Amino acid sequence: MALLDQNEIHTLSIACDGGRYPSVGRLHPPAIRLERAMRDLHGLEPDGLPDTRQWLHHDEPYRFLPAEGESLHQIPVGPVHAGIIEPGHFRFTANGETVVRLEERLGYVHKGTEQLMAGAPLE
């Protein structure tokens, strides 16, 4: 989260009764992608999450947001993309030469390394 005053950083802990917690993304949209990833990786369900699509499970079709409006068209790129970032599927919605929305679907190379290492011996 971008902060204007770094002296105002706070930590909040909340009990996730039944694996659920109030969505931060409802009030701070940049948190939506992280909440989707936490749900897919750890099973924690954000109540009131505005975007409930899967984030890392690529075995199901992905519902990109539709292009609605006169003269809008979508340009799909990927999932194989040879840039400096990881492979991803990028869906550009454009009006002529102006991009009005970009959706990205990342995580194609996610291997679950963190879960494999949890509890592993150090030797």
N, C-alpha and C positions, 0 to 999 in steps of 0.2 A: 504494500500500500504506500503510495507517495505521501510524504508528510511534509508540512511546511516547517514544523519545529521539531527537530529530532529529540529535544528534551522532553517531549510529550509522548514518548513511546510507553505503552502500557501492555501488560500481559493479562489476558482474561482466561480463566479456566472455567469449564462448565461440565457438569455431569451429563453424559450422553445416555440417559435412561433408555433402555431398549435399543441402543445404537442410533438414537435420533438426537438432533440438536437444531436450534433455530438457524435458518440460513442467513449468512452474512451477505450473500449475493443479492438478497432482496433489496438491501440498502446500499450496497457497494458493488456494482456490476462486475468490476475486474475480479472479484472473488468467485464468480460463477464457475469458471473453468477449473479452478483449484478444488472447489467443492465437488464437482463432477468427478475429478480424478480421485479424491479421497473416498467417494462412494464406491467407485470401481475397484480401488486397491484395498480398501480397509472395511468396506461394508457399512460405513457411517452414513446415515441418511439425513440430509439437510431438509428440514421442514420448511416448505414455502420456496424451495429453489425454483427460480423462474425458468430454467432450461433443464429439463430432466432427461435429455438424451444421454446415451452411453458415451463415455470418453475414450476408453482404452479397449473395449471389446470389439475387435474387428471382424468377428464371425457373424455379425448381424448387419443388414443394410443400414446405412447412416442416413438420417433424415436431415439433409441440408435445408436451410430456410428457403422457401420459394422466392423466386424473383417476381414481384408483383408491381405492376405499373407500366405505363406506356413507354416503349422504347428501351426497356431493360432486358438484358440478356446475361446468361451465366457462361463463364469460361472455366471449365475444370482443368486443373493442372495436377498431375501426380496420380498415384501415390509415390511413384519413383521420381525423385527430384534431386539432381546432383548439385546442390548448393553447399554452403558451409554449415547448414543446419541439418538436423536429422531428416530422413524421408518423411514426407507428409502429403496429404491431399489438400490442395488449396482451391477454393471455389470463389472466383471473383464474380461479383455482380456489377455490371457496368452499364452506363448510359452513354453510348458513344465511346469516347476515349476516357471518360471519367469513371473511376472505380467508386461505387457508392457503398459497397460492402465487401468484406473479405472474411470468409470462414476458413479455418484451418482445422484439419484433423491430423493430429500427431500421434506418436506412441507406437508406430509400426515396428520399431526395434526394441520395444520394452520387453525385458526378459524376466522381470520379477527378482532381480538380484538382491534387493534389500531383504525380501522375505527369505531367500535362500541363505543369506548370511546371518539372519537373526538366530541367536542361540548356538551358532557354529563354534567349535573350539578354535582357539587362537593358534594352535600348533599347525 
